[in-house]
């Protein structure tokens, strides 16, 4: 039983690290200080929520803004539908996807066979996300988000850039997953008897899928601080290096297109680092926050 719970914690951390978006938004609220989290459990406990935080120039002299739109890569279909409606109102949407420049993202066909499916199945992280999608009854981000609009801008590494960054830092995907697994194990040991009660509740639940969904949602909500610690002062390819690439694309987009509204659509695990860089390097300040329901837990 203990090893099963460790598995759930480890999978939750893997999901969050690469991305960990949804529907039914509340009104945006003004901010007095930078937010300390971008993913949380709703106060009611009925949903897992992610943040949309708006940044504006500190001086107030310029009339443009950047929204950090947090993503969970597996979520409710309504959440992705809501995002598609929101994205239509931005001048530019910068999105994550390790892919060659010029790649056009198309929805995955679950029934498709052939090389494309085989390639996807060979990607450990994609395989985990797809498995969690099925187990939890959710929708995969690549199936839910419409990436076809012309104002969508790829703002991530190419596969070659990603591999080179990892090589330069002495990183491997397997090594990073192992590190996150260890972090999950350490959190389980710290949780003590509470983790055992959670597993017992899952085993005794009438609706085991919903019980598992609630358990994993709580893990994702709690894992943000662990991911920040995982990054360390040097940062990793998964978060810091990719964020740096995205912000280079932001600078280029601001010059080329002069947009008044930009969304940076990346996983929630990226957002604290983005927040620091937008404030330090772009002299932007967070002015409002809106929480979106990514998972329904009712």
JOLIN-V603527 format. One record per residue. N is the residue number from 0. RES is the residue in one small letter. PSI is psi as a letter, one per 30 degrees, with the letter a starting at -180 (999 if undefined). OMEGA is omega in degrees with one decimal (NA if undefined). D_LAST is the distance of its C-alpha to the last C-alpha in Angstrom with 2 decimals. Layout:
n,res,psi,omega,d_last
N,RES,PSI,OMEGA,D_LAST
N,RES,PSI,OMEGA,D_LAST
//
This chain:
n,res,psi,omega,d_last
0,x,e,-178.8,25.10
1,x,e,-179.4,25.99
2,x,e,177.7,26.88
3,x,e,-179.6,23.57
4,x,e,176.0,21.75
5,x,e,178.2,24.34
6,x,e,-179.9,23.62
7,x,e,178.7,19.93
8,x,e,-178.7,21.18
9,x,e,179.3,23.91
10,x,e,177.9,21.84
11,x,e,179.3,19.53
12,x,e,178.9,22.77
13,x,e,178.5,24.26
14,x,e,-177.0,21.42
15,x,e,-174.4,21.68
16,x,e,-178.0,25.45
17,x,g,-177.5,25.89
18,x,e,-169.2,23.56
19,x,999,NA,20.02
20,x,b,176.6,17.90
21,x,b,-175.6,14.58
22,x,a,-179.3,14.26
23,x,i,-176.1,13.88
24,x,k,170.5,16.52
25,x,l,179.1,17.68
26,x,k,177.9,21.46
27,x,k,-179.3,23.59
28,x,k,179.1,25.01
29,x,l,-179.0,28.52
30,x,k,173.8,29.21
31,x,f,-179.6,31.99
32,x,l,-179.5,31.78
33,x,k,-179.7,30.33
34,x,k,179.8,26.64
35,x,f,179.2,26.15
36,x,l,179.4,22.94
37,x,g,175.3,21.46
38,x,k,-175.9,18.07
39,x,l,166.9,15.81
40,x,k,176.7,12.55
41,x,l,-179.8,11.77
42,x,e,179.1,13.36
43,x,f,-176.0,10.38
44,x,g,-175.1,8.66
45,x,f,-177.8,5.57
46,x,l,167.8,7.47
47,x,k,-173.4,10.67
48,x,l,173.6,13.51
49,x,l,-171.3,17.07
50,x,k,164.1,20.14
51,x,j,-176.7,22.79
52,x,k,-178.5,25.91
53,x,k,177.5,29.08
54,x,k,177.0,32.52
55,x,l,177.7,35.80
56,x,k,-176.9,39.44
57,x,e,-176.3,40.40
58,x,f,-176.6,43.54
59,x,g,-176.2,41.78
60,x,f,-176.6,44.76
61,x,k,-174.6,42.97
62,x,i,175.0,40.55
63,x,l,-178.9,38.02
64,x,l,175.5,34.75
65,x,k,174.5,32.63
66,x,k,168.5,28.82
67,x,j,-177.9,27.16
68,x,j,-175.1,24.11
69,x,k,-178.0,21.98
70,x,k,162.0,20.64
71,x,k,-168.6,18.24
72,x,f,167.7,19.94
73,x,k,-173.4,17.06
74,x,a,177.6,14.12
75,x,k,177.0,12.37
76,x,e,179.8,15.24
77,x,e,178.9,14.54
78,x,e,179.3,15.14
79,x,e,176.3,18.43
80,x,e,178.3,19.40
81,x,e,178.0,19.10
82,x,e,-180.0,21.22
83,x,e,177.7,23.78
84,x,e,-179.4,24.27
85,x,e,-175.5,24.71
86,x,f,-179.6,27.11
87,x,f,-174.8,29.37
88,x,g,176.9,30.41
89,x,l,173.0,31.73
90,x,f,178.8,35.33
91,x,k,175.1,34.43
92,x,j,178.5,31.36
93,x,k,-173.1,32.23
94,x,l,178.9,30.09
95,x,k,173.0,30.03
96,x,j,176.8,31.13
97,x,j,-173.3,33.87
98,x,l,177.2,36.05
99,x,k,176.6,39.63
100,x,k,178.7,40.50
101,x,f,179.4,40.20
102,x,k,175.2,37.48
103,x,j,-176.4,35.57
104,x,k,177.7,31.99
105,x,k,178.0,30.98
106,x,k,177.9,27.70
107,x,k,173.2,27.74
108,x,j,-176.1,28.64
109,x,f,-177.6,26.94
110,x,f,-177.0,29.75
111,x,k,175.6,32.54
112,x,l,177.2,35.03
113,x,a,-171.6,37.76
114,x,e,-177.1,38.48
115,x,e,179.6,35.57
116,x,e,-179.9,33.04
117,x,e,179.2,35.22
118,x,e,-179.9,35.37
119,x,e,-177.3,31.63
120,x,f,179.2,31.32
121,x,f,178.4,33.97
122,x,j,-173.8,31.89
123,x,e,-175.8,30.13
124,x,e,177.3,27.47
125,x,e,179.6,26.75
126,x,e,178.8,26.60
127,x,e,-179.1,24.04
128,x,e,179.6,21.82
129,x,e,178.2,22.21
130,x,e,179.4,21.50
131,x,e,176.9,18.24
132,x,e,-178.7,17.33
133,x,e,-175.9,17.96
134,x,e,-174.9,16.46
135,x,f,179.0,13.02
136,x,h,-177.5,13.06
137,x,a,-179.7,13.65
138,x,k,178.9,16.77
139,x,k,-175.3,19.85
140,x,e,-178.1,21.25
141,x,f,177.5,24.64
142,x,f,-172.7,23.27
143,x,f,-175.8,21.12
144,x,k,176.2,23.60
145,x,j,-178.2,26.87
146,x,g,-172.4,29.62
147,x,f,-177.3,32.49
148,x,k,-176.2,33.33
149,x,f,-177.9,36.67
150,x,g,172.4,35.45
151,x,k,-175.0,33.30
152,x,k,176.8,35.32
153,x,k,-175.6,35.09
154,x,h,-176.8,35.15
155,x,l,178.7,35.04
156,x,l,161.1,37.45
157,x,l,177.6,39.12
158,x,e,179.7,38.98
159,x,e,178.1,42.52
160,x,e,179.9,41.72
161,x,e,-179.9,38.72
162,x,e,-178.9,40.87
163,x,e,178.3,43.70
164,x,e,179.5,41.60
165,x,e,178.9,40.29
166,x,e,179.9,43.85
167,x,e,-178.1,45.20
168,x,f,-178.2,42.77
169,x,h,-176.8,43.25
170,x,l,169.8,39.59
171,x,l,177.5,38.06
172,x,e,-179.2,34.56
173,x,e,179.7,34.84
174,x,e,179.8,36.02
175,x,e,177.0,33.16
176,x,e,178.2,30.55
177,x,e,177.9,32.50
178,x,e,179.7,32.47
179,x,e,176.2,28.71
180,x,e,178.8,28.48
181,x,e,177.8,30.81
182,x,e,177.1,28.80
183,x,e,178.8,25.71
184,x,e,179.2,27.99
185,x,e,178.8,29.40
186,x,e,178.2,26.04
187,x,e,-179.9,25.24
188,x,e,178.0,28.62
189,x,e,-178.1,28.05
190,x,e,175.3,24.69
191,x,b,-173.6,26.63
192,x,f,-179.0,25.23
193,x,e,179.8,21.77
194,x,e,179.0,21.25
195,x,e,177.7,22.45
196,x,e,178.8,20.06
197,x,e,178.9,17.09
198,x,e,178.2,18.64
199,x,e,177.7,19.36
200,x,e,177.8,15.79
201,x,e,-177.6,14.94
202,x,e,-176.7,17.94
203,x,f,-173.7,17.21
204,x,k,174.7,13.58
205,x,e,177.9,13.43
206,x,j,-174.0,10.83
207,x,e,178.5,12.64
208,x,e,178.9,11.34
209,x,e,179.5,7.74
210,x,e,178.2,9.81
211,x,e,179.5,12.18
212,x,e,178.4,9.97
213,x,e,-179.1,8.98
214,x,e,-179.3,12.70
215,x,e,178.0,14.04
216,x,e,178.7,12.16
217,x,e,177.4,13.78
218,x,e,179.0,16.98
219,x,e,-179.8,17.08
220,x,e,-177.8,16.60
221,x,f,-169.1,19.38
222,x,f,-175.2,21.60
223,x,e,-180.0,23.01
224,x,e,177.6,25.72
225,x,e,179.6,26.61
226,x,e,177.6,27.16
227,x,e,178.2,29.42
228,x,e,179.3,31.43
229,x,e,-179.5,31.55
230,x,e,-178.6,33.21
231,x,l,-176.3,36.02
232,x,f,-177.6,38.84
233,x,f,-176.7,40.01
234,x,l,-178.4,36.69
235,x,l,173.5,35.83
236,x,e,-175.8,36.14
237,x,e,-175.5,32.38
238,x,d,-170.3,31.80
239,x,e,-176.0,35.00
240,x,e,179.2,37.32
241,x,e,176.8,34.97
242,x,e,178.4,34.21
243,x,e,177.6,37.97
244,x,e,-179.4,38.38
245,x,e,-178.0,35.70
246,x,f,170.5,37.47
247,x,e,176.9,40.78
248,x,e,177.0,39.34
249,x,e,179.4,38.14
250,x,e,179.6,41.72
251,x,e,-180.0,43.16
252,x,e,-179.8,40.81
253,x,e,179.2,41.70
254,x,e,-173.2,45.38
255,x,e,-171.4,45.28
256,x,f,-177.2,42.87
257,x,h,-178.1,42.91
258,x,l,174.8,39.31
259,x,f,-178.8,38.05
260,x,k,-178.6,34.39
261,x,k,171.3,33.10
262,x,k,169.6,29.68
263,x,j,-172.9,29.56
264,x,j,-176.6,26.60
265,x,l,179.0,26.23
266,x,k,-177.2,23.81
267,x,f,-179.3,22.47
268,x,f,-179.2,24.82
269,x,f,-161.4,27.74
270,x,e,178.0,27.13
271,x,e,177.7,28.82
272,x,e,175.3,31.91
273,x,e,-178.1,31.86
274,x,e,-179.6,31.61
275,x,e,-177.5,34.67
276,x,e,177.3,36.66
277,x,e,-179.4,36.00
278,x,e,-175.5,37.18
279,x,e,-171.5,40.15
280,x,f,-177.9,41.37
281,x,f,-178.6,40.49
282,x,h,175.3,40.81
283,x,l,177.1,37.45
284,x,k,177.1,35.30
285,x,k,-176.2,31.58
286,x,f,179.4,31.35
287,x,l,178.7,27.71
288,x,k,177.7,24.14
289,x,k,-178.6,21.07
290,x,k,179.2,17.54
291,x,k,177.2,15.58
292,x,j,-179.7,11.93
293,x,e,178.8,12.46
294,x,k,169.3,9.23
295,x,k,-177.8,5.75
296,x,g,178.3,3.80
297,x,999,NA,0.00
//
